[in-house]
């Protein structure tokens, strides 16, 4: 006899609490094993929440200037003070999370795609193609990362999207070597030989057999690059090649007038600096924890 709709609904209703309990149990075990990774995960979730809710959380327009609030110190009116144009620093920090996360997320996406494509194809095809790709990687890695990003931005223009694309492109080429090393170790496994034996094409082998087995290092690379991308976006904006003013970029907020008024209005640079530090710390701690969990060579016990 087939089960009634009521029985099926009851069975599904009983599964959802169990799934939620399993998620919390997994997170609790993760906190026990990697407490700093858990702290990093909480900071990352808070950062995304702040970025998503910044239009609601911001008490004022981040671009609205007010002469009467010139360099106003932290108070009930301005919890983080006001800058040299009377703009609310708290609102600019909250909206700055959106800009930094957008640029960083775009950089992570480009990094993962470029690293995966170059690493998998170079490691599997080998030969002259691999030699050419590795010489390009060597050339990219021989230059300072920041100089390459700034050079690309000078050629393409300093928009938020271009900042993310430039960081992702340079980072993807550099990190492709990590994926290539994984593919070189996988290429000789029996399941790859079996795929060749049954007539699978090279594209099919790379897409369906090699690429899925590189997800673990790609996840770790992406998480670590997220923090580095936020820092790089801030550094590029600090140097004047990133997000153009008056956009509330964290890097832009700690440059220019913030340096001029560092002694008389330190809150202009302090709060954006704290936001950058906490964001980078959160992503780096989460990335380190994921690397330890996903890399079998680093597992203990």
N, C-alpha and C positions, 0 to 999 in steps of 0.2 A: 504493500500500500504506500503511495507517495505521501510525503510529509505535507501537512497543512500549511497554509501561509502563516498562521499564527506560530507554528512550531519553528518555521524557518526564521521568522522575525525574532523570535526569542533566542534562537541560536546565535544570530548575528549580534543581537544586543548584548549577549554575554561575552562576545569576542572583543568588542571595543574597549571595555575597561581593562581587559587583560593586555591588549596591545599598549594602552597608555601606561599600565603598570610596568610592562617590559621596557618601554622607552625610559621611564624614570629610573628603573633598576639599572639599565645600561649606563645612563648618565651618572648615577651614583657610583657605580663601579669605576667609571672613567675618572671621576673626581678623586676616588680613593687611590687609584694607580698613578694618576697624573694631576695632582692638585693645581699646579700652575697652568696646565692645559685647560682645566675646568674654569679657572679664573679668566683665562684668555677667551674661552668660549662665551662666558657671560658678558665680558666687555664687548666682544664682537656683536652679540645679539643686541646689546644696548645701543651700540653705535648705529646699527641698521634701523633700530626702532626710532632713535632720535632723528636720523636722516629722513625716515618716512613721515614722521609726525612734526617735522620742523615748522611747517606752515601753521600748525595748531599750537605748538609749544612756544614759538617765538612771540615775545610780548610786544614787539614793534616791527615796523618795516626795516629790514637790514640796510636799505639804501637811503632811508629818510634822514636828512641832515637837520640839525637844530643848533643854531648859534648859542642859545641860552644854556645848552648842555655841553659846551666845549670842555673837553677833558674832565667831565664830571666823575668823581670817584665812585666806587661801589656804594650803593645805597638802596633803599626800598624802591626808588624809582628806576634805577639801573643796577641790577644785582651784580653785574660784572663791570660797571662803570660805562663811560662813553669815550669815544675816540676823539681825534682832533677836529672832526666835523660834527660832533654831537650825536653820532650814530650809536645805537645801543650795541654794546659788545656782545652781550648774551645772544641777541638775535643773530648777529653776524656769525658767531661761533656755531649756532644751531644750523643755520643755512649753509655754512661752510662745510658741514659734514656731508651734505648732499653733493657738493662739487667734488670734494675729495673722494668720496665713495664712488661717484660716477666715473671719474678718471681712473681710479684704482680698479674698479670692476671691469672696465673696458680693457685696461692693461692686462688683467688676469686672463680674460677671454682670448685676447690676441696672443699672449704668451703661450697658453695651453695649445692653441691651434698650431702656431708656428713650431713650437717645440715638438709636438706630436708628429706633424707632417715631416719635418726635416729629420727628426730622430729616427722614426720608423723607416722611412724610405732609405736614408743613408745607411742605417744599420743592416737592413735586409738586402738591398741591392748590392752594396759594397763596390769594389773595383774602382774605376776612374771616377764614377759619380761620387762615391764616398770620399775619395781623396780631395776632390774639388770642394765639396761641402765643408769638409773639416778645415781646409785652408781658409775658407770664408769665415768660419767660426773663429779660427785663430786670429784672423785680422780684426774681427769685431771685438774679441776679448782683449786684444792688445791695446785698445784705446780706453781711456776712462769712461765709465758708463754715462756719467752726467754730461761729459763733453759731446758724446754721440747724440744724446737726447736733445741737447741744446742746438746742435748743428741741424738736426732734422726739423726742429721747430723754427729755426731761422729760415729754412727753405719752404716750409709749408704754412707757417703762420701760427700764432700762439692762441689757439682756442682750446677749450676743455677737451673736446674730442681729439684734437691733434696731440695734446699732451698724453692722453691715454694710449693712443695708437703708437706714438713714438716710444714710450716706455715699454709697451708690450712687444713691439717689433724687436728692439735691441735685447730685451730680456728673453724672448722666445728663441732667438738665434743662440744666445749664450747657453740656455738651459737645454737645448736640443741634444747636447752631448750626454746629458744624464739619461735621456730616453734611448739614445743610440746604444749606450752601454747595456741597458736592459735588453734591448733587441738582440744584441750580439750574443748574450747568454741564452736567449730563448730560441735563437735561430737553429741551434743544433738539437733541440728537443725532439722527441719522437713524434709528438702530435703535429709538428711542422713537417717532418718527413712524411708522415701519413697523409697530410693534406696535399703535399706535392705528388705522392704516389697515386692518389685518386684523381689527379688532373686539375686541382684548384689553380687558378691563375695567381700571379704574384700580387695583384691588387686585392683579390679576395683573401689571400693569406694575410696580407698586411692589415686589412680592414677588419676581418672577422676573427683572426687568431692572435695576431701580435698586438694590435692596438688595445684590445680589452685587457691584456696582461700588463699594460703600462699604466693603467688607471691609478694604481697606488702611488707611484712616484709623481704622476701628474697632479693628483690631489694635494700632495705635500708641496710641490712646486707652486701651485696656484695659491695655497694658503699663505706661504711665506712671501710670495711676490705681492700679495695684497698689502701687507704691511710695508714692504719696501716701496711699493708704488705710491702709497700715501705720503711717505717720507720724500720720495723723489718729486712728486707733484708739488709738495710744499717747498722743496729746495729750488725747483725750477721757477716757481712763482716768486720766491724770495729774490732770485736773481733778475727778475723782470722779464723772463721769457715764457712764463706760464699764463695763467688766467689773467686777462686784462682787468684793470680797475674800472669801475668800483665794485666788481663782483666780490662777495665775501669769501675769498679763498683763505685758508689757514696760513699758507705760506705768504700770501700777500699781506695778511694782517700783521705779521711779525716783521715785515720789512718797512722801508721808507719812514713814514712818520712815527711808527712804533719805536724805531731806533733813535729818532730825534728826541722823543719825549720819554726815553727809557727811565730816566731818573725822576722826572716829575709825574709821569703817568705810567708806571710799570704794568698796570693791568691790561694795557693795550696789547702787549706782547705775551704776558704771563698766561692768560687763559687760553688763547689759541695754541701756545706752546704746550700746555698741559693736555689739550685735546689731541694734538699730534702724538705726544708721548704715550698716552693711554691707548690710542688706536694702534700704534706700531707695536707696543708691548702686547696687546691682546692678540693680534694676528700672529706675532712671532711665537708667543707661548703656545697658542693653539697649533701652529704649524710644527713646532718641535715635538709636541705631544703626539700629533698624528704621524709624524715620521717615525717615532719610537714604536708606535702601535702597528703601523702598516709595514715597516721594514723588518722582515724576519731576522736579519742579521743583528738587529739591535734589541731583540726580545730577550728578556732574562727569565729563566725558569720555564 
